[in-house]
């Protein structure tokens, strides 16, 4: 995250980003093996870049923006020095495949991206920053290329990555001078003396930033230093005189071109409106649910309808009035929202809200329900002729069953319906779906009407939030019904998915019967066999060792017994079951054949069977609420 500006500035703010520099940093900052879609597309670079972009947009709130990219063609610097950037490693294929995805993210956010043949991204940024200063704008440049420090002045600030792309240092004139010992206008000269290995620009041997800064401070500038190079004493002076031509070459190559011909000027780079549907589609394909939530929570989409919540009042019913309210709301499907806990085949309800698409909603606290209201609620929930919509029905079914109630008549589980409409999406959060389909935030737009008054801090807000969920479920169910009808998936929802929810809930309530005594006996029998084999192995080797430790098994097999080596891994030669079985067939040494079980003993597998029919953690679910 960038440090905050020290003083407010009311001028237009142009944010310029060095696309390839930042994307490359993101690629190496995030392990590629941890970031990919389910179909194998790497996403670490596009994820890191997008995360950084969201942070900068949130923190800096620019009025104008552009991202500059390098091109594959040689630039004018290659003409000046044929060895420019020579020796760089080949761009990884995993990175190359993500550049177009970064372009798609920028296009979805309506952020201009610029590239010009023969020039680097730095030159485009330099040109725009000069033009912005002339137009009276403030410029912020996000780049990992230190050459951009030469652009820093009172109107231009660099945000320089210091840890991947997640932390940015604010480099204004004072910060540049504090870091390098020279003002920004001298940085290009310092870089010429020190060199830049990533660009294959050798500097003066033995001369670092401190020595270079000392020379420039003493002589004023590089031209004067060159003219008086004979005054520099010692080995450093000899090296400078020997490599003077390289320094002058570096100084010329490091100069950024501020007059690149561009199709767009700073005033044309105003932040544009972006389309939520397009972003939803792209972020779904990239499986960026968390980033999407951060994007929507921190940045305005400049779409008034997308900033709206739900207009719903919460009616405080008198005791005994619930039945009348339910009778008055028979014309349409009612949305049900439940809070509580559930799992291991049971649960507990802490609150419940009911809402149709119009009129006030009701919020119910099960603890406060009188007998008449309890009966009215139970009869309504169990009535298959009264249509209901709910989000992720299985958990509430378990909690209601624990209270002696049944949930019937569910004609839409909005999580399941969304799963059928968007099978490639991983998660089906209600807030995400409300944004996608209803273009509304999951919050209330209703002013305090005085209808609901609760004692205790936060209770009224919690009741209103649950009523909003009930209203959102109702409206979302209507939209998803139409979507599924177009897709021909309505029967699949009603004849397969919804009935299956009830079946799975019933299975969880019933649990799974196991013969604990039989498994305990099996564990004891297998444990005895394992112990016997361990003793045989220890006797054959002549000492005790841990057969469950790959490191100790490696030492015995390959160092002490000098057996043929298996496949090499990061931690040594593999001792997995497959490799050891192959080795056993080839060699058959009696000292290690018992280690071919792959690490965990059969007795431990048998003894790990729970004494309760319920595991300690719920199984993963796909799609929501059923699988």
Long-range contacts (C-beta under 8 A, 24 or more apart in sequence): 1-55, 1-59, 1-166, 1-167, 1-168, 2-55, 2-56, 2-59, 2-60, 2-159, 2-168, 2-169, 2-170, 3-168, 3-169, 3-170, 4-59, 4-170, 5-157, 5-170, 9-138, 11-136, 11-137, 11-138, 12-63, 12-64, 12-135, 12-136, 12-137, 12-138, 13-60, 13-61, 13-62, 13-63, 13-64, 13-137, 13-138, 13-139, 13-140, 14-62, 14-63, 14-64, 14-65, 14-66, 14-128, 14-129, 14-132, 14-137, 14-138, 14-139, 14-140, 14-266, 14-269, 15-56, 15-57, 15-60, 15-62, 15-64, 15-65, 15-66, 15-139, 15-140, 15-142, 16-65, 16-66, 16-67, 16-68, 16-125, 16-128, 16-129, 16-139, 16-140, 16-141, 16-142, 17-53, 17-56, 17-65, 17-66, 17-67, 17-68, 17-141, 17-142, 17-143, 18-67, 18-68, 18-121, 18-122, 18-125, 18-141, 18-142, 18-143, 18-144, 18-145, 18-148, 19-49, 19-67, 19-68, 19-69, 19-70, 19-102, 19-113, 19-121, 20-69, 20-70, 20-99, 20-121, 21-121, 21-143, 21-144, 21-145, 22-49, 22-52, 22-142, 22-143, 22-144, 22-161, 22-165, 23-48, 23-49, 23-95, 23-98, 23-99, 23-102, 24-95, 24-144, 25-144, 25-161, 25-164, 25-165, 26-51, 26-52, 26-164, 26-165, 27-92, 27-94, 27-95, 27-98, 28-164, 29-163, 29-164, 29-165, 29-166, 30-164, 32-94, 37-285, 37-286, 37-287, 38-287, 38-426, 41-97, 41-101, 42-94, 42-95, 42-97, 42-98, 43-98, 43-101, 43-286, 43-287, 43-288, 44-94, 44-98, 45-95, 45-98, 45-99, 45-102, 46-98, 46-101, 46-102, 46-105, 46-286, 47-286, 47-288, 47-291, 48-164, 48-165, 48-166, 49-102, 49-105, 49-165, 50-102, 50-105, 50-288, 50-291, 51-165, 51-166, 51-291, 51-294, 52-142, 52-161, 52-165, 52-166, 52-168, 53-105, 53-109, 54-291, 54-294, 54-295, 54-298, 54-299, 55-166, 56-140, 56-142, 56-159, 56-168, 57-298, 57-299, 58-298, 58-299, 60-140, 60-159, 62-140, 62-271, 63-270, 63-271, 64-132, 64-137, 64-266, 64-267, 64-269, 64-270, 64-271, 65-111, 65-112, 65-269, 65-271, 66-111, 66-112, 66-113, 66-114, 66-128, 66-264, 66-269, 67-106, 67-111, 67-112, 67-113, 67-114, 68-113, 68-114, 68-115, 68-121, 68-122, 68-124, 68-125, 68-128, 69-113, 69-114, 69-115, 69-121, 70-115, 70-120, 70-121, 71-115, 71-116, 71-117, 71-119, 73-117, 73-118, 74-118, 75-118, 75-119, 75-120, 76-118, 76-119, 76-257, 77-120, 77-253, 80-249, 80-252, 80-253, 81-201, 81-249, 81-253, 83-200, 84-199, 84-200, 84-201, 84-253, 85-198, 85-199, 85-200, 86-200, 87-200, 88-198, 88-200, 101-286, 104-282, 105-282, 108-274, 108-275, 108-278, 108-279, 108-282, 109-274, 109-279, 110-271, 110-272, 110-273, 110-274, 111-272, 112-264, 112-269, 114-262, 114-263, 114-264, 116-260, 116-261, 116-262, 119-257, 119-260, 121-145, 122-147, 122-148, 122-256, 123-256, 123-257, 123-258, 123-260, 124-260, 124-262, 125-151, 125-256, 126-151, 126-256, 126-257, 126-258, 126-260, 127-257, 127-258, 127-259, 127-260, 127-262, 128-262, 128-265, 128-266, 128-269, 129-156, 129-258, 130-258, 131-265, 131-266, 132-266, 135-266, 135-267, 137-266, 142-168, 146-187, 146-191, 146-196, 147-188, 147-191, 147-196, 147-254, 147-256, 148-256, 149-176, 149-180, 149-184, 149-187, 150-184, 150-185, 150-187, 150-188, 150-254, 150-256, 151-184, 151-256, 152-176, 152-184, 152-187, 153-184, 180-209, 180-213, 181-209, 181-210, 181-213, 181-214, 181-217, 182-212, 182-213, 182-216, 182-217, 186-216, 186-221, 186-222, 188-251, 188-254, 188-255, 189-216, 189-221, 189-222, 189-251, 190-216, 191-250, 191-254, 192-222, 192-247, 192-248, 192-250, 192-251, 192-254, 193-222, 193-240, 193-247, 193-250, 195-246, 195-250, 196-250, 196-254, 199-253, 201-246, 201-249, 201-250, 201-253, 201-254, 202-243, 202-246, 203-243, 203-246, 203-247, 203-250, 204-236, 204-239, 204-240, 204-243, 204-246, 204-247, 205-239, 205-243, 206-235, 206-236, 206-239, 207-236, 207-239, 207-240, 211-236, 222-247, 222-251, 271-302, 272-302, 273-301, 273-302, 273-303, 274-301, 274-302, 276-301, 276-303, 276-306, 276-435, 276-436, 276-439, 277-436, 280-432, 280-435, 280-436, 284-422, 284-424, 284-425, 285-424, 287-425, 287-426, 289-426, 289-427, 289-429, 289-432, 292-432, 293-431, 293-432, 296-435, 296-441, 303-439, 305-439, 305-440, 306-435, 306-439, 306-440, 306-441, 307-441, 308-439, 308-440, 308-441, 308-445, 309-440, 309-441, 309-442, 309-443, 309-444, 309-445, 309-468, 310-440, 310-442, 310-443, 310-444, 310-445, 310-446, 310-468, 310-471, 310-472, 310-475, 311-444, 311-445, 311-446, 312-355, 312-360, 312-361, 312-444, 312-446, 312-464, 312-467, 312-468, 312-471, 313-360, 313-361, 313-446, 313-449, 313-451, 313-452, 314-353, 314-360, 314-361, 314-362, 314-363, 314-451, 314-452, 314-463, 314-464, 314-467, 315-360, 315-361, 315-362, 315-451, 315-452, 316-451, 316-452, 316-453, 317-362, 317-373, 319-370, 319-372, 319-373, 320-370, 320-372, 320-373, 321-373, 322-362, 322-364, 322-369, 322-372, 322-373, 322-376, 322-377, 323-372, 323-373, 323-376, 325-362, 326-354, 326-376, 326-377, 326-380, 329-354, 329-356, 329-359, 330-386, 331-356, 332-356, 332-357, 332-387, 333-387, 333-388, 333-389, 333-411, 333-412, 333-474, 333-477, 333-478, 334-386, 334-387, 334-388, 334-389, 334-470, 334-474, 335-388, 335-389, 335-390, 335-469, 335-470, 335-471, 335-472, 335-473, 335-474, 335-475, 335-477, 336-381, 336-388, 336-389, 336-390, 336-396, 336-407, 336-470, 336-473, 337-390, 337-391, 337-466, 337-467, 337-469, 337-470, 337-473, 338-390, 338-395, 338-396, 338-399, 338-400, 339-462, 339-466, 340-395, 340-396, 340-399, 341-399, 342-395, 342-396, 342-398, 342-399, 343-395, 343-398, 343-618, 344-508, 344-614, 344-618, 345-398, 345-508, 345-509, 345-510, 345-511, 345-614, 346-398, 346-399, 346-401, 346-402, 346-509, 347-395, 347-396, 347-398, 347-399, 347-400, 347-401, 347-402, 348-399, 348-402, 348-403, 349-396, 349-399, 349-400, 349-403, 351-462, 351-463, 351-466, 352-377, 352-466, 353-463, 353-466, 353-467, 353-469, 353-470, 354-470, 355-467, 355-470, 355-471, 355-473, 355-474, 356-474, 357-471, 357-474, 357-475, 357-478, 360-451, 361-467, 361-470, 361-471, 362-467, 363-452, 363-463, 363-464, 363-466, 363-467, 366-403, 377-405, 378-404, 378-405, 378-406, 381-405, 381-406, 381-407, 381-408, 381-409, 382-406, 382-407, 382-408, 383-408, 383-409, 384-408, 384-409, 385-409, 387-411, 389-413, 389-414, 389-473, 389-474, 389-476, 389-477, 390-414, 390-473, 391-415, 391-430, 391-469, 391-473, 391-476, 392-624, 392-625, 393-498, 393-501, 393-625, 394-501, 394-504, 394-505, 394-508, 394-625, 394-626, 395-625, 397-501, 397-502, 397-505, 398-505, 398-508, 398-509, 401-505, 401-509, 410-498, 410-501, 411-477, 411-494, 411-498, 412-477, 412-480, 412-481, 412-493, 413-493, 413-497, 413-498, 413-501, 413-625, 414-473, 414-476, 414-477, 414-480, 415-623, 415-624, 415-625, 416-493, 416-497, 416-498, 416-501, 416-623, 416-624, 416-625, 416-626, 417-477, 417-480, 417-481, 417-483, 417-484, 417-493, 418-480, 419-497, 419-623, 419-624, 420-484, 420-487, 420-489, 420-492, 420-493, 420-497, 421-480, 421-483, 421-484, 421-487, 421-489, 427-624, 428-623, 428-624, 430-469, 430-472, 430-473, 430-476, 433-476, 434-472, 434-476, 437-476, 437-479, 437-480, 437-483, 438-472, 438-475, 438-476, 438-479, 440-472, 442-468, 442-469, 442-472, 443-468, 444-468, 497-623, 497-626, 500-626, 501-625, 501-626, 504-626, 511-613, 511-614, 512-613, 513-613, 514-609, 514-613, 516-609, 516-611, 519-606, 519-607, 519-609, 520-607, 522-606, 523-603, 523-606, 523-607, 524-603, 526-601, 526-602, 526-603, 526-606, 527-601, 527-603, 527-607, 529-602, 529-603, 530-594, 530-597, 530-601, 530-602, 530-603, 533-594, 534-594, 536-590, 536-594, 537-591, 537-592, 537-593, 537-594, 537-595, 540-589, 540-590, 540-591, 540-592, 541-591, 541-592, 547-594, 547-595, 548-599, 548-600, 548-601, 550-575, 550-599, 553-592, 553-595, 556-591, 556-592, 557-583, 557-592, 561-589, 561-591, 561-592, 563-587, 563-589, 563-592
